[in-house]
Amino acid sequence: MRAKYVLSEVFMGLWRNVTMTVAMIITMAVSLTMLGASVLMLMQVNNMKVFFYDKIQVSIFLKKDVSPDQRTAIESALKSDPLVKEYTHETKEQAYENFKTMFRDAPDLVNAVKPDTLPEAFRVSLHDPEEYQKAYDKYKTFDGINDIVDQRRLLGKIFGILGALQNMALVIAVVQGLAALLLVANTIQVAAYSKRREVAVMKLVGASNWFVQAPFVLEAAFAGLIGSIIAFIALVIAKRFLIDGSLSVLTELLTPVPWRNILLMLPLLAGVGTLVNSITGWITLRFYLRI
């Protein structure tokens, strides 16, 4: 009987303040969408780091006039170096063929480069890419070496941009979340004020705080749940029509966003939206019932 009464009060409260309820749900949906996007971007950046850092190499470019003895000395050092996982020697001809393959969509650039323009190099994979500086300090003094390039530094710029976008999405989510919490608190206060006489009567006849507060807290939890579902639908639409649609060209450069990460957002957003709204409603009523 009590459960039936509480549920009826929840739906009556939501309908009584339908305008503010809709505003609360929309605000919560926007904030949770931004939160979900920032979490997905964080997961994606971490996945990309694992994917790319495992494949990056240190490129040791040789001078044009490198002697056979100098080349042999460098290769012998690489062969016995505990930092080196594996290495390959790339001749000028191989470098030119790889260049033509990489820039096959830019024929003017390919035609502007001569076969003997590109230097020969050693492509080195380290056991731990983080130990690049040790490898650089060791080989920079070798004769015949022109330059040493760590691909991780180039990728770091990309990850820096993605990290900045993720932080921006997180900041927007926090701001929207604060706005949603203020709206939830205001809605609960308005609802409680409109039922102040009923609340006073229930308190006089000995109703517990939990029984009085339950309908209002459940209203907030319900709004958070609906908002999280809308946010999840927005992420699914973004995945289907943006990431896998008009922005699908990015998946050729970046790792694709798996559906399992999208599906993981539903319980995450539902838990956050419901829990945060419930706590906000409970704290608001604790202060209200003391007046």
Helices and strands as residue ranges (DSSP letters): H 2-16, H 18-53, E 58-62, H 68-80, E 84-90, H 92-102, H 107-112, E 121-126, G 129-131, H 132-139, E 145-150, H 151-194, H 196-204, H 209-237, I 238-246, G 248-252, H 259-290
